[in-house]
Amino acid sequence: MKIYSSPVAPSPRKVLIFIAEKGIDNVQIVNLDLGKLEHKTPEYKKIAPNSRVPALELDSGEVILETTAICRYLECKYPEPNMFGTDPMEIAHIEMWYSRVSFELMMPLMHGFRHTHPHMSQLENQNNEFGLAQRELAVNSLKHYEELMCDKEFLTCKKFTYADIQMVTSLQFLVRLNKIDINDYKNLNTYINNIAERPSFSV
Ligand SMILES: N[C@@H](CCC(=O)N[C@@H](CS)C(=O)NCC(=O)O)C(=O)O
């Protein structure tokens, strides 16, 4: 298998963390330089017509796009350790928290970054006003999650799950880029630092 990735990009990093947690060792990493628009070449568009990373290319030549779809595929192929839940309630809770974090935190933080940061002008049709409004939404969400994470080691299910990967990678990458200081959010900061000590997060 080949995973098309890019150093520091948060979406492929989620897959790399997932792969490391599972101990999968038959994946070749192909790094693209997004700054040099290597993801927009005709060759890469044949693999990923949406010009995004990650993309997982199987030995059969079949391609899976979208971070969660790739991780779901890998979970089926390599079930242990379980990351998406084992019983109906666990599965529902992990999906619920994954979706909540995506829509309440990651999306506004991502829009805040993509629509206001000068480095993103090449990749985004920027709308500064929209970006600033999204940043404000993100700050309100951060306050909510700060209360929520009081004394919690993991987001849900009392174990490390895919929802934690979504939460921690998003915050690690996007908070600073929105010029927000995570030290102002003590519980979130502790939660992130604890998770970041996992060997998988060194990728
Ligand atoms: N929904 C996609 C998003 C993938 C995505 O946006 N990847 C970013 C890197 S983190 C990318 O390829 N950006 C290139 C661009 O915006 O042109 C997923 O979850 O895989």
The ligand as a Tripos MOL2 file, in Angstrom:
@<TRIPOS>MOLECULE
LIG
   20    19     1     0     0
SMALL
NO_CHARGES

@<TRIPOS>ATOM
      1 N1        -11.8920   15.9410    3.6510 N.3       1 LIG1
      2 C1        -10.5250   15.6170    3.3380 C.3       1 LIG1
      3 C2         -9.6730   16.8680    3.5110 C.3       1 LIG1
      4 C3         -8.2610   16.6470    3.0210 C.3       1 LIG1
      5 C4         -7.5080   17.9670    2.9800 C.2       1 LIG1
      6 O1         -8.0910   19.0560    2.9420 O.2       1 LIG1
      7 N2         -6.1880   17.8540    2.9730 N.am      1 LIG1
      8 C5         -5.3560   19.0480    2.8940 C.3       1 LIG1
      9 C6         -4.0900   18.8370    3.7130 C.3       1 LIG1
     10 S1         -4.4730   18.6910    5.4190 S.3       1 LIG1
     11 C7         -4.9750   19.2810    1.4540 C.2       1 LIG1
     12 O2         -4.7650   18.3570    0.7210 O.2       1 LIG1
     13 N3         -4.9070   20.5500    1.0690 N.am      1 LIG1
     14 C8         -4.5300   20.9200   -0.2370 C.3       1 LIG1
     15 C9         -5.2930   22.1200   -0.7600 C.2       1 LIG1
     16 O3         -6.0640   22.7130   -0.0040 O.co2     1 LIG1
     17 O4         -5.1130   22.4520   -1.9410 O.co2     1 LIG1
     18 C10       -10.0270   14.4960    4.2530 C.2       1 LIG1
     19 O5        -10.5520   14.3770    5.3720 O.co2     1 LIG1
     20 O6         -9.1560   13.7170    3.8590 O.co2     1 LIG1
@<TRIPOS>BOND
     1     1     2 1
     2     2     3 1
     3     2    18 1
     4     3     4 1
     5     4     5 1
     6     5     6 2
     7     5     7 1
     8     7     8 1
     9     8     9 1
    10     8    11 1
    11     9    10 1
    12    11    12 2
    13    11    13 1
    14    13    14 1
    15    14    15 1
    16    15    16 2
    17    15    17 1
    18    18    19 2
    19    18    20 1
@<TRIPOS>SUBSTRUCTURE
     1 LIG1         1 GROUP 0 **** ****
